[in-house]
Amino acid sequence: MSLLILALSLIVLILLVTFCKMNSFLAIIMASIFLGTCLGLPVDKTMTLIGTGMGAQLGGLVLVFAFGAILGKLVANAGGAKQIADTLTQKFGHQHIQLAVALAAFIIGLSLFFEVGMVVMIPIVFAMALEVHEPMLKLGLPMLMGLGTAHAFLPPHPAPVAISQLLHANLGQVLAYGLCLAVPYLLITAVLIPKLIQHWFPKSFRQIKFLPGVGDLSPAPTTDRPLPSLRLSLVTALMPVILMSLGTLFTALGVKNGAVAALNNSSFSMFLALLFALWAMGWHQHRTNQAVLSSIEASISSIGMLLLIIGAAGGLKQVMLAGHLANQIAGFMLHTGLSPLLLAWLMAALIRVSLGSTTVAALTTASLLLPIVGHLTVPLALLVLAIGAGSSFGSHVNDAGFWMVNQYFSLTIKETFETWTLLSSLSGLVGLALVMLMSLVV
């Protein structure tokens, strides 16, 4: 019954946004109240859950978003994004530009959560799209799947590491099997499927000139000031990744101190990267203080609604968690007698679709499978990968990533379903197929 109520609540949300043309933030809040009421929660408790969920969602993201937005704007306004875009376009050529974007996002995504990776990559990807005169979404979808590949399959990304530790899987095996899967997975989901989606839904692939968090992306008026060097532009854009990767490396080597802990904090690493960007893309480029301040103000003012929408999605997720939906799904699935790999994938996928959080889906599935792990005959490393593939399935309105894609790429709700939800669903199925094929040979 609870799952039926959940489905009805999501339908209400979609109708409010699509047919009533309601602001997405207000629509999510109304759907959350509707869900809480149908689940029998008092209104005051529902509102408390929404506030708690918003706080939890934004608590780890708001600083990252703010610092990342400023950094991206500085890199874009100084010409660093154009320099990177020009170079990648020249090296890979127009024909393979999607693969170039996917590879870059994959490397960056190894040490960053999905949302943080998006903040880092968006200015570069959009500058590349303008440079090659292609629709933003054409390069955006490969970027999203490049980030998603690392998130689903590969240590040292935090999600696969956490699942491996919970299930006592060999991290080296997870990495080895994950690398074997990552190559075909990336080629299929980041290059082939986006081309099919563009063929099926061409109207979603259009040029846009304004990007939330970066602002107006129209080429700046030509000046005599040279572009920043490629090396400095890359170092500045990738500084958050560099700092967090150092933190991960030192942690793996057993170094434990305050400095390492600080580097492992995404907000602090992003702040240090921002300080570097202020110098590298600001004063070092002989930009005036007024120009730098204008970049900061423009970037901050453009992400307000985006943060509210993402926070509201966290509130909706919190109400869903209060309904104990994950346990209901898992309890049903454990008695089906399915293949362990298929069972793990289905549990993760259903929890992901129901609750919206990849991390919650993956960790919940791993926790619920833990009591029966000793009785399974499949390699635990493959079980980790099956959970990762399932937890990436079906991003929709209860997922913060869905609203990030919706806002960043200026899509309608219908277009976001046709592109990002479809891509994430197909990628989850591709991941399952690859895991099942690998189970035949290991």
matplotlib code that plots the C-alpha trace (Angstrom):
import matplotlib.pyplot as plt

x = [0.0, 2.8, 4.4, 1.1, 0.9, 4.5, 3.6, 0.5, 2.6, 5.1, 2.3, 0.9, 4.3, 4.6, 1.1, 1.8, 4.9, 3.8, 0.1, -0.3, 3.1, 3.9, 7.4, 9.4, 10.4, 6.8, 5.6, 8.1, 7.1, 3.4, 4.0, 6.0, 3.1, 0.7, 2.9, 3.3, -0.5, -1.3, 1.3, -0.6, 2.0, 0.9, 1.4, 3.8, 6.0, 5.9, 7.1, 9.8, 10.9, 10.9, 13.1, 15.4, 15.7, 16.5, 19.1, 20.7, 20.7, 22.1, 24.3, 26.9, 26.3, 25.6, 29.2, 30.4, 27.8, 28.6, 32.4, 32.1, 29.9, 32.3, 35.3, 33.5, 32.5, 36.1, 37.5, 34.9, 35.3, 39.1, 39.0, 40.3, 37.3, 37.7, 41.3, 40.5, 37.6, 39.8, 42.5, 40.3, 38.4, 41.7, 43.1, 40.0, 38.4, 34.7, 33.9, 35.1, 34.3, 31.7, 34.3, 36.7, 34.1, 33.2, 36.9, 37.5, 34.4, 35.4, 38.8, 37.4, 34.6, 37.0, 37.3, 34.2, 30.5, 28.2, 26.9, 30.3, 31.7, 28.9, 29.7, 33.4, 32.7, 29.7, 31.6, 34.2, 31.6, 29.4, 32.4, 33.3, 29.7, 29.8, 33.2, 32.0, 28.6, 26.8, 23.8, 24.8, 23.0, 24.9, 28.1, 26.3, 24.9, 28.4, 29.7, 27.0, 27.8, 31.5, 30.8, 28.3, 30.7, 33.1, 30.3, 28.9, 31.9, 35.3, 37.2, 38.5, 35.1, 33.5, 30.3, 32.0, 34.5, 31.7, 29.8, 33.0, 33.8, 30.3, 30.2, 33.8, 34.6, 38.2, 38.8, 41.4, 39.0, 36.3, 38.8, 40.0, 36.5, 35.2, 37.9, 37.0, 33.3, 34.0, 35.4, 32.5, 30.0, 31.5, 31.5, 27.9, 26.3, 28.3, 28.6, 26.2, 23.0, 23.2, 23.3, 20.2, 18.4, 19.3, 17.8, 14.6, 14.1, 15.9, 13.9, 15.7, 19.0, 19.2, 21.6, 21.4, 23.4, 22.7, 23.8, 22.8, 26.0, 28.0, 25.6, 25.8, 27.9, 28.0, 31.5, 33.1, 34.0, 37.4, 40.2, 43.9, 44.4, 45.7, 43.9, 45.4, 47.8, 46.4, 48.4, 47.1, 43.6, 43.6, 45.2, 42.7, 39.7, 40.9, 42.3, 39.3, 40.0, 43.7, 43.2, 40.6, 42.7, 45.7, 43.5, 42.3, 45.9, 47.3, 44.4, 45.1, 48.7, 47.6, 48.4, 46.0, 46.2, 44.3, 45.6, 44.5, 41.1, 40.7, 41.6, 39.0, 36.4, 34.9, 33.8, 37.3, 39.1, 36.7, 37.4, 41.2, 40.6, 38.6, 41.3, 43.7, 41.3, 41.0, 44.7, 45.1, 42.0, 41.8, 44.7, 47.3, 45.4, 45.5, 41.7, 40.6, 39.0, 35.7, 35.8, 36.5, 33.7, 31.3, 32.0, 31.4, 28.1, 26.8, 27.6, 26.0, 22.8, 22.2, 22.2, 19.6, 16.6, 18.7, 19.7, 16.1, 14.9, 17.7, 16.9, 13.2, 14.1, 16.0, 12.8, 10.8, 13.3, 13.2, 9.4, 9.9, 12.4, 10.0, 7.6, 10.2, 9.8, 13.3, 12.7, 9.3, 11.0, 13.9, 11.7, 9.7, 12.8, 14.6, 12.0, 11.9, 14.6, 16.3, 20.0, 22.0, 23.4, 19.9, 18.4, 21.1, 20.5, 16.7, 16.8, 19.1, 17.1, 13.8, 15.1, 16.8, 13.6, 11.6, 13.9, 15.9, 19.3, 22.0, 24.0, 21.0, 20.0, 23.5, 24.2, 20.7, 20.9, 24.3, 23.2, 20.1, 22.2, 24.9, 23.2, 23.1, 26.5, 28.1, 25.6, 26.1, 28.2, 28.9, 32.1, 31.5, 33.2, 30.6, 27.9, 29.3, 29.2, 25.6, 24.5, 26.4, 24.7, 21.2, 21.7, 22.3, 19.0, 16.0, 16.9, 13.6, 11.8, 12.9, 16.6, 18.6, 20.6, 17.4, 16.7, 20.3, 20.1, 16.7, 17.9, 21.5, 20.4, 17.2, 14.9, 11.3, 10.2, 9.1, 12.5, 14.4, 12.5, 13.1, 16.8, 18.3, 15.8, 15.9, 19.7, 20.1, 17.6, 19.3, 22.7, 21.5, 20.4, 23.7, 25.5, 23.4, 24.1, 27.8, 27.9, 25.9, 28.3, 31.3, 29.8, 30.0, 33.8, 35.0]
y = [0.0, 2.4, 1.8, 2.7, 5.9, 6.7, 6.2, 8.5, 11.2, 11.2, 11.4, 14.4, 16.1, 15.5, 16.9, 20.0, 20.8, 19.8, 20.7, 23.3, 24.9, 25.3, 26.3, 23.0, 24.0, 24.5, 21.5, 19.2, 20.7, 20.1, 16.5, 15.9, 17.1, 15.0, 11.9, 12.5, 12.9, 9.8, 7.8, 8.9, 11.4, 14.5, 17.7, 19.1, 16.0, 16.0, 19.6, 18.8, 15.9, 18.2, 20.7, 18.0, 16.5, 19.9, 20.6, 17.2, 17.5, 21.1, 20.7, 18.9, 20.6, 24.3, 25.3, 23.1, 24.5, 28.1, 27.7, 25.6, 28.2, 31.0, 28.9, 28.0, 31.6, 32.8, 30.1, 31.0, 34.8, 34.6, 32.5, 29.3, 27.3, 28.4, 27.4, 23.9, 23.6, 24.7, 22.2, 19.2, 20.0, 20.1, 17.0, 14.7, 16.4, 17.2, 13.6, 12.3, 15.2, 13.2, 10.6, 13.3, 14.8, 11.3, 10.5, 13.8, 13.4, 9.8, 10.8, 13.7, 11.5, 9.0, 11.1, 13.2, 12.6, 13.0, 16.4, 17.8, 16.5, 18.2, 21.5, 21.1, 19.9, 22.1, 25.3, 23.3, 21.2, 24.2, 26.1, 23.2, 23.0, 26.7, 26.2, 23.4, 24.9, 21.8, 21.5, 21.6, 18.4, 16.5, 16.9, 17.1, 13.5, 12.0, 14.1, 12.8, 9.2, 9.7, 10.8, 8.0, 5.3, 6.1, 6.4, 2.9, 0.8, 2.1, 2.6, 5.1, 6.6, 6.6, 4.6, 1.4, 1.6, 1.8, -1.1, -3.2, -2.6, -3.4, -6.7, -7.5, -7.7, -7.6, -4.0, -5.0, -7.4, -4.7, -2.3, -5.0, -6.1, -2.6, -1.5, -4.3, -3.2, 0.5, 0.5, -1.0, 0.6, 4.1, 3.6, 2.3, 4.7, 7.9, 7.7, 5.2, 5.7, 9.6, 9.5, 7.3, 9.7, 12.7, 10.8, 9.9, 13.3, 16.0, 18.9, 18.6, 19.2, 22.9, 25.7, 27.7, 30.8, 31.1, 28.5, 28.6, 28.9, 30.3, 32.8, 34.2, 31.8, 33.9, 34.5, 37.5, 40.5, 40.0, 41.8, 42.1, 40.1, 36.6, 33.5, 31.8, 29.0, 25.5, 24.2, 26.9, 26.6, 22.8, 23.0, 25.6, 23.7, 20.4, 21.8, 20.4, 16.9, 17.2, 18.2, 15.5, 12.9, 13.8, 13.3, 9.9, 8.9, 9.8, 8.0, 4.9, 5.1, 5.2, 8.9, 10.3, 13.9, 17.2, 18.2, 14.9, 15.1, 18.6, 17.6, 14.8, 17.4, 18.4, 21.8, 22.7, 21.4, 23.4, 26.5, 26.1, 25.6, 28.8, 30.7, 29.5, 30.4, 33.9, 34.3, 32.2, 33.4, 36.8, 38.8, 36.8, 37.6, 41.3, 41.4, 44.2, 43.6, 44.9, 42.3, 39.5, 40.7, 40.9, 37.2, 36.2, 38.1, 36.8, 33.2, 33.3, 35.0, 32.4, 29.3, 30.3, 28.5, 25.5, 25.1, 25.4, 22.7, 20.3, 20.9, 20.2, 16.9, 16.1, 16.9, 14.5, 11.8, 12.2, 11.8, 8.6, 7.3, 7.9, 5.5, 2.6, 2.0, 0.5, -2.2, -3.1, -3.5, -5.5, -7.8, -8.7, -9.2, -11.5, -14.2, -14.4, -17.0, -15.0, -15.1, -13.2, -10.7, -10.1, -9.9, -7.3, -5.2, -5.3, -4.4, -1.5, -0.3, -0.4, 1.4, 4.0, 4.6, 4.8, 7.0, 8.9, 8.5, 6.4, 6.2, 5.2, 2.6, 1.1, 1.0, -0.1, -3.0, -4.0, -3.9, -6.1, -8.6, -8.8, -11.6, -14.0, -13.1, -16.1, -18.4, -16.9, -18.6, -15.5, -13.4, -10.6, -8.1, -8.8, -8.3, -4.9, -4.0, -5.3, -3.1, -0.1, -0.7, -1.0, 2.1, 4.2, 3.1, 5.5, 8.9, 10.9, 13.6, 12.4, 12.6, 15.8, 14.9, 14.9, 18.6, 19.6, 18.3, 19.9, 23.3, 23.3, 22.3, 24.4, 21.4, 20.9, 18.0, 16.0, 16.6, 15.6, 12.3, 11.8, 12.3, 11.9, 9.5, 7.4, 7.5, 6.6, 3.7, 2.3, 2.6, 0.6, -2.1, -2.0, -2.3, -5.4, -7.0, -6.5, -7.9, -11.0, -11.6, -11.2, -13.7, -16.3, -16.1, -15.4]
z = [0.0, 0.9, -2.6, -4.2, -2.2, -3.2, -6.9, -6.5, -4.9, -7.7, -10.2, -8.3, -8.5, -12.2, -12.9, -10.8, -12.7, -16.2, -16.4, -13.7, -14.6, -10.9, -9.8, -9.2, -5.7, -4.6, -6.4, -4.6, -1.2, -2.0, -3.2, 0.0, 2.2, 0.2, 0.6, 4.4, 4.8, 2.9, 5.0, 8.1, 9.3, 11.2, 9.2, 11.8, 11.6, 7.8, 7.8, 10.2, 8.0, 5.0, 6.8, 8.1, 4.6, 3.1, 5.7, 5.2, 1.4, 1.3, 4.3, 2.3, -1.0, -0.5, 0.1, -2.7, -5.1, -4.1, -4.3, -7.5, -9.2, -8.4, -9.6, -12.8, -13.5, -12.9, -15.3, -17.9, -17.7, -17.8, -20.9, -19.3, -20.2, -23.8, -23.8, -22.5, -25.0, -27.9, -27.0, -26.5, -29.7, -31.7, -30.1, -30.5, -33.4, -33.9, -34.6, -31.3, -29.0, -27.0, -26.2, -25.1, -22.7, -21.3, -20.6, -18.9, -16.7, -15.9, -14.7, -12.7, -11.3, -9.7, -6.6, -6.6, -5.8, -8.8, -7.9, -7.1, -10.4, -12.3, -10.7, -11.7, -15.3, -16.4, -17.3, -19.4, -21.2, -22.0, -23.3, -25.5, -26.8, -27.8, -29.4, -31.7, -32.2, -30.8, -28.5, -24.9, -24.1, -26.8, -24.7, -21.4, -21.5, -22.1, -19.3, -16.9, -17.8, -17.5, -13.9, -13.4, -14.5, -11.7, -9.2, -10.0, -10.5, -9.5, -6.3, -5.0, -5.5, -2.0, -3.1, -4.3, -1.5, 1.1, -0.4, -0.6, 3.0, 4.1, 2.2, 3.0, -0.7, -1.9, -3.0, -5.5, -7.2, -7.3, -9.0, -11.5, -12.5, -12.4, -14.9, -17.2, -17.1, -17.3, -20.8, -22.6, -20.2, -21.0, -24.7, -24.7, -22.2, -22.9, -26.7, -28.3, -26.2, -26.2, -30.0, -30.0, -27.6, -29.7, -32.7, -30.8, -29.1, -31.2, -29.7, -26.3, -28.0, -28.5, -28.1, -24.9, -23.9, -20.1, -17.6, -13.9, -11.8, -14.7, -16.3, -19.8, -21.9, -25.1, -26.3, -24.5, -26.7, -28.2, -26.4, -26.7, -23.5, -24.3, -22.9, -19.9, -20.7, -21.1, -18.2, -15.8, -17.0, -16.5, -13.1, -12.0, -13.3, -11.8, -8.5, -6.5, -8.0, -7.4, -3.7, -3.0, -4.8, -2.6, 0.4, -0.9, -1.6, 1.8, 3.5, 1.5, 2.6, 6.2, 6.8, 9.3, 10.5, 10.3, 6.9, 5.3, 6.9, 5.6, 2.0, 2.2, 3.0, -0.4, 0.9, 2.2, -1.0, -3.1, -1.0, -1.4, -5.2, -5.2, -3.5, -6.2, -8.9, -7.6, -8.2, -11.4, -13.3, -11.6, -10.5, -12.4, -15.6, -14.6, -14.1, -11.9, -8.5, -9.9, -12.7, -10.2, -7.9, -10.8, -11.6, -8.0, -7.7, -11.0, -10.2, -6.7, -7.8, -10.5, -8.2, -5.6, -7.2, -8.1, -4.4, -3.3, -5.7, -4.7, -1.1, -1.6, -3.3, -0.1, 1.9, -0.3, 0.2, 4.0, 4.0, 1.9, 4.4, 7.2, 5.4, 5.6, 1.9, 1.5, 4.0, 2.4, -1.0, 0.3, 2.4, -0.7, -2.9, -0.5, -0.9, -4.7, -5.2, -8.0, -9.0, -6.3, -8.9, -10.4, -6.9, -5.8, -8.9, -8.6, -4.9, -5.5, -8.6, -6.8, -3.7, -6.0, -7.9, -4.7, -2.6, -5.2, -3.6, -5.3, -2.1, 0.1, -2.4, -2.6, 1.1, 2.0, -0.4, 0.8, 4.5, 3.7, 1.8, 4.4, 6.5, 3.4, 1.9, 3.4, 1.6, -1.9, -4.5, -6.7, -6.3, -3.8, -6.1, -8.8, -6.1, -5.4, -9.1, -9.5, -6.6, -8.2, -11.5, -9.9, -7.8, -10.9, -12.5, -13.1, -11.9, -11.7, -9.7, -6.2, -7.1, -6.7, -9.9, -11.9, -10.9, -11.5, -15.1, -15.5, -14.4, -15.8, -19.3, -19.3, -20.0, -19.3, -17.0, -20.0, -21.8, -18.6, -18.5, -22.2, -21.9, -18.5, -16.9, -20.1, -20.2, -16.5, -16.9, -20.0, -18.4, -15.3, -17.7, -19.5, -16.2, -15.3, -18.6, -18.3, -14.8, -15.8, -18.7, -16.5, -14.1, -16.8, -17.0, -13.4]

ax = plt.figure().add_subplot(projection="3d")
ax.plot(x, y, z, "-o")
ax.set_aspect("equal")
plt.show()
